[in-house]
Amino acid sequence: MAYKISDECIACGACAEACPVNAIAEGDSKYDINADECIECGACAEACPVSAPAAE
């Protein structure tokens, strides 16, 4: 199941930089993960300083 970024996101961009398939883009108030492109590798969750990305 694809990862999703919670409202805990501080919009730092660490997750987007860590994503190997560029499935993460900056949204209005937080970053968003494109579920169709996410390969569920967990790199975003490991890079996030506030643990915002999580598997749904």
Secondary structure, DSSP 8 states (H G I E B T S, - for coil): --EEE-TT-----HHHHH-TT--EEE-SSSEEE-TTT-----HHHHH-TT--EEE-
